[in-house]
Amino acid sequence: MLGLCLLHAILLVSILGPLALFFSDPQPMQLWTLSNFVSWPLTVFYRSFVAPPGMIYVVPFGLWLWLRRREHLASPQRRAAVGSEH
């Protein structure tokens, strides 16, 4: 039941989010103004889940790269190499 409610919530946001962003844009027709606190998460959600995928693949790659770097810096060989330099 919880999964179905979550699915409906995502569907609702994926329909209402782009509409809210469209009508807050000053170019075609501005009906209201969204604050940055609301506009930013809606834009991220729209570009990640609704718009055709493009840059969405950068997020997992960036996370993978960050974890690899962190793992590399925490490796015993790295710590030994840094300790011998000082």
N, C-alpha and C positions, 0 to 999 in steps of 0.2 A: 504494500500500500504506500509506503514511504517513497519507494522508487518511482511509482506512478505519479505521485504528487510532485516529486523533483523533476520528472520529465515534463509535466505540464507547466511548471514554473519556468523551466528553460525555454520551452516553446513560446510561452507568453512574453518573456523578455526578448526572445529573438524576433518577435513580431513588433512589439511596442518600442523596443530600443531604437531600431532604425527610423521608425516614424518620429520618435521624440528628437532624434538627432537631425532629421531632415527638416522638421518644422522649427528647430532652433537655429538653423543656418540662415544668415541674413540674405544670401543671394536669391534663392527662388521665392521664398515667402516665410518671413519670420513671424511666428505666432506667439512664441515665448522665448525666454532666455534661460538657459541652463547654467547653473554654477559649475565651476571646475570640479567640485566635489562629486557632482552627478555626471557631468559630461565625460570626464576622463574614464571612469570605469565602463560607461556605456560604449565609448569608442573602442576600448580594448576588447570588450566582449564582442562587439560587432565585427571588428577586424579579425578576431581569433576564431569565432564560431559561425558567423553568418556569411561574411564576404568570402569570395573564392580564396582558397588557401594560397598563400604566397610567402609572406614573411613569418607566418606562424611557425615554420620549421626552424626559425632562428632561436626561439625560446628553448626548445629541448636541446638544441646544439649548444647554446650558451650555458645552460645548466650542466650539461655533460662536460664542457670545457672547464667550467669553474670547479666542478668536483674533481676532475683529473688534476688540475693545478693544485688544489688543496691536498689531494692524495700524494702528489709528487713532493710537495713541501713538507709533508709529515712523514715521509719515508725515512727509514733508519739510515740508508745510504746518504741521503741528502743532509740529514742532521750530522752525520759523521764528517761529511765533506765541509760543511759550514763550520763545525767545531775545529777542524784542523787548520782552517784559514786564519783563525784568530790567534 
